[in-house]
């Protein structure tokens, strides 16, 4: 979901720094540069993960099931084609926001690490995760229904009762969601354990 994908990029960036803090601190102390190689190493990982894992997964679901992907907050996501230049920008802004989320998560997390404020790192990304969870739960049952904005909001003669449950696999949604989650999980844990293995050497 849009409400998850953007903060997920921010959370992942901070989490990668948290897991690899020993490597970051050691390599940062070995140089007087404001932004040593390890800064860019973790920045690349964060932006790469956001741009090649979170963004493709999110944009795939947004293109196929726009109402569900943004849990029926706006009809504009369903009206991208041939409706003018503003709506057509929404998918692009979505991707930009994901990458920016990763970038700012990295910048803030790295600054806290090297300035002795590491105590703020973990509580911050956990708090963001909790807020995201609350946002999703407050919008119940939107994440369990697949259909259109009008159906969800009972507009223009369409009713929520006509919406399908996500696990009934309407329009191939369940299969797509499972594929997206598998892709995300495999990539995430590969990077997570790679960073953790690097950190255990110190």
N, C-alpha and C positions, 0 to 999 in steps of 0.2 A: 504494500500500500504506500501511496505517496507519504502518508503520515508516519510510516515506519522507515521507508527507504532513505529519506534525507537524514534524519537523526541517526540511522544505523551507520551511515558513513562516518559521521562524527564520532560515534561510540567506538567503531572499529579502529579508527586512527588512534584514539586514546588507549584502547585496550592493547594494541600492538606495542605502543610505547611502554605501557605498564609491564607487559610480559618481557620486553627486551630492555628493561631499564638498566640492568647491569652493563650490557654492551654499550648502550647510549652514554652512560655516565663515564665509563672507562675511556671510550674513544674521544669523548668531548673533552676530558681532562688532559689528554695527550697532545692537544693542540691549543693554540691561542686564538684560533679563528672563531669568529662569532657564529658561523654556520659551517661546521666541519663536514667531512664526507658522510658521517653517520646521520647527520641531519637530513641530507638529501636521500640517503639510502632508505630511511624510514618514510620520508615524504613520498618517494616513488612507490613504496609498497602501499601506502594509504591511498594515494590517488589512483594507482593501478587497480587496487581492489574495488574502489568506488566506480571507476570508469569501465572496468572490464567484467565486473561481477554484479555489483548492485545495480548499476544503471541499465545494462542489457536486460537483466531479470525484471526490473521495474517497468521499463519501457515496453517489454514484450507483453506483460499483463495489462498495461495501460492501453496498448493498441488493440488488444483483443477483448478486454473486459473493462472498459474505462470507468463504468459506474462503481464496480467493486474495487478497482485499484485505488480509487480516491474516496472510497466508502460513501459515495453519493453526496458529496459536499457541493458539487457544482455540475450543471448540465454541460458546461462549456467543453469539458473533456470528451464528451460524446459528439460534439459538433466541430470537429477539426477540419474535415474535408469540405472545401468549397463554401466556407462560411466567412472568409476574410482573413486578413493577415494576423489578427490578434489571437484568435483561437489556435491558429496553426503554430504559433510560438510556444504554446503550452508544453508540448513534449520536449522542446529544446530547453525551455526554462527548467523543466523537471531534471534533466540531465545535468545542467549547469549547477543547479542547487545541490545535487548529490555530490558532485566533485568539490564544490565549495565547502560543503559540510565536512568532507574528509580533510580538506586543506586546513580549515580553521581548527578542527580537532587536533590535527598534528601540530600546528603552530602553538596553540595554547598548551597542549600537553608537553611539548618539548621545552617550552619556556619554564613551565613549572618544574620539570625534571632537573634542569641545569641550574635553577636558581634556589634549590632547596625547598621548593613548595610541593614536593611530590605527594604530600598528604591530601592535596586537593584533587589529585588525578582520579583515583578510583571512585571516591564518592560522587564526583561529577558525572562520569559516564554511567554509573549505576543509577543516579538520580534521573538522568535523561531517559534511561531505559524504563524506569518506573513511570515517568510521565507519559511516555509513549504507550505503555500498557494501559494506563488509565484512560487515555484518549480513545483507544480502541474499544475498551470495555464500556465507556460512556456512550459510544455509538452502537452498542448492541441493539438489534441483531444484524446490523449492516454487513458485517464480515462473514455472516453465514448465508447471505442471500446473493444470488446472481440475477441481474436483470438490468433495467434502465433507471435513470434518475426519476423519470415520470412515474414509473411503477412504484419505486420506493417511497416517493412523496405523494402518491395518490393524486397525480395531476393528469389533465387532458384525457379523462376517461380510463386511465390505467390505474391499477390497484396493486398494492403490495402483495396481496394474496396470490397474484399470478406469478410472482417471482419463484425461481427454483432454489432449492437448497444446494449449497456448493458441492456437497458430497453426492448429489444425484448426477453430477457431471454434465451440467447443461453446456452445450456448445463446446464440449471438450475441456471445460474449465478445470476440473479436478486433476486430470492428467497433466495439463499445462502447469498448474500450481505445484504439483509434486515434482515435476522435472525442474522447475525453477528452484525449488527448495533443495533438491539434491545437488544441483549445480552450486548453489550458494554454500551449502554445508561442506561439500568436498573442497571447494576453494578456500573457504574460511579456515577449516581445520588444517589444511596443508600449510597455509601461511602461519597460522598460530603455532603449530608444532615446530616449524622451521625456525621461527623466532625464538621459541622457548629452548630449543636445542642449542642455538647460538649462545643464549644467555647462561645456560648451565655450565658452559666452559669457563666462566669467570667466578 
